[in-house]
């Protein structure tokens, strides 16, 4: 599983002109599910996202976790994170098919919400427009392989 986690001042996802999810300060998470991913991996990724100490303390150092920062989380499915670019036309054979990817995507959402975060989402498989105002910018790749 691969998550691109960006610290944002705000972020939103729109589908067919309607806002599906919107957050204030927190994390925009683009989440890709690999064909070999498991529930254990999904829980590990959610734990890492929810514990990243990348918010600034009183001395300006990245030392505050998202809970203490009052962060919100917007999670958007992103199968293209597993693009194979060995040719000029990307292939996506390493990305999990929807029957496997959707439950693991939903598990990451559930795990983050169970830790008390406001979690907003996109819609799996939809054509989405994602907007964000990056903060820092701070972008971290969280990845765990089977």
C-alpha positions in Angstrom: 0.0 0.0 0.0 1.3 3.4 -0.9 0.0 6.7 0.6 1.1 10.2 -0.5 0.4 12.3 2.6 0.4 16.1 2.1 0.0 18.5 5.0 -2.6 21.0 3.9 -4.3 24.2 5.1 -7.4 22.9 3.3 -8.4 20.3 0.7 -11.5 19.2 -1.2 -12.6 16.7 -3.7 -15.4 17.4 -6.3 -17.3 15.0 -8.4 -19.6 16.2 -11.2 -19.5 19.7 -9.8 -20.5 18.6 -6.3 -18.2 18.7 -3.3 -17.9 15.1 -2.0 -15.4 15.8 0.8 -13.8 18.9 2.3 -11.4 19.5 5.2 -9.6 22.3 6.9 -6.0 21.9 8.2 -4.7 18.4 8.1 -3.8 15.7 5.6 -4.7 15.1 2.0 -4.0 11.4 1.5 -3.8 9.9 -2.0 -4.0 6.1 -1.3 -3.0 3.4 -3.7 -3.8 -0.3 -3.0 -1.4 -2.9 -4.3 -2.7 -6.3 -5.5 -0.9 -8.1 -2.7 -2.0 -5.8 0.1 -3.7 -7.2 3.3 -5.8 -5.9 6.1 -2.7 -5.9 8.3 -0.9 -3.6 5.8 -3.9 -1.3 5.7 -4.0 -1.0 9.5 -0.2 -0.3 9.5 -0.6 2.5 6.9 -3.5 4.1 8.8 -1.5 4.0 12.0 1.5 5.7 10.4 -0.8 8.4 8.8 -2.5 9.1 12.1 0.8 9.3 14.0 3.0 11.4 11.6 4.5 14.2 13.7 4.8 16.8 11.0 2.9 19.7 12.5 4.9 22.5 14.0 5.4 23.0 17.7 5.9 26.4 19.4 9.5 26.4 18.2 8.7 25.8 14.6 9.9 22.2 14.5 7.8 19.4 13.0 7.1 17.6 16.3 3.3 17.6 16.8 1.1 14.7 15.8 -2.2 15.1 13.9 -4.4 14.5 17.0 -2.7 17.3 19.0 -2.8 19.6 15.9 -6.6 19.0 15.5 -6.0 17.7 12.0 -8.7 16.5 9.6 -8.0 13.9 6.9 -9.2 13.7 3.3 -8.5 10.2 1.8 -8.8 9.8 -2.0 -8.3 6.5 -3.8 -5.4 6.7 -6.4 -4.7 3.5 -8.3 -2.2 5.4 -10.5 0.3 5.4 -7.6 1.1 1.9 -8.8 1.8 2.9 -12.4 4.4 0.9 -14.2 6.2 3.4 -16.4 8.7 1.0 -18.1 7.0 2.1 -21.4 5.6 5.5 -22.2 2.0 4.2 -21.7 1.7 3.4 -18.0 0.4 0.0 -17.0 -1.5 -0.6 -13.8 -1.3 -4.4 -13.3 0.2 -4.0 -9.8 -2.8 -2.0 -8.6 -5.5 -4.0 -6.8 -8.7 -4.7 -8.6 -11.8 -2.9 -7.1 -13.1 -6.1 -5.4 -9.9 -6.1 -3.3 -9.0 -2.4 -3.2 -12.3 -1.0 -2.0 -12.5 -3.0 1.3 -8.8 -2.1 2.1 -9.4 1.6 1.2 -12.5 1.6 3.4 -10.5 -0.1 6.2 -7.9 2.7 6.2 -10.8 5.2 6.4 -12.4 3.3 9.3 -9.1 3.0 11.1 -8.4 6.8 10.9 -11.9 7.6 11.9 -11.7 5.2 14.9 -8.8 7.3 16.2 -11.2 10.3 16.4 -10.3 12.1 13.2 -12.8 13.8 11.0 -12.3 11.8 7.8 -13.7 12.9 4.4 -13.3 10.9 1.2 -13.5 10.9 -2.5 -15.5 8.2 -4.3 -13.6 5.1 -5.4 -13.4 4.9 -9.2 -15.0 8.2 -9.8 -13.5 11.0 -12.0 -12.5 13.4 -9.2 -11.1 16.9 -9.1 -8.9 17.4 -6.0 -8.0 20.8 -4.8 -5.6 21.6 -2.0 -3.6 24.4 -0.4 -0.4 22.7 0.6 1.1 23.7 3.9 4.9 23.9 3.9 4.9 22.1 1.6 5.2 18.9 3.5 4.7 15.7 1.6 5.5 12.2 3.0 5.3 8.9 1.3 4.0 6.1 3.6 4.5 2.7 2.1 4.4 -0.9 3.2 4.7 -3.9 1.0 3.4 -7.4 1.4 
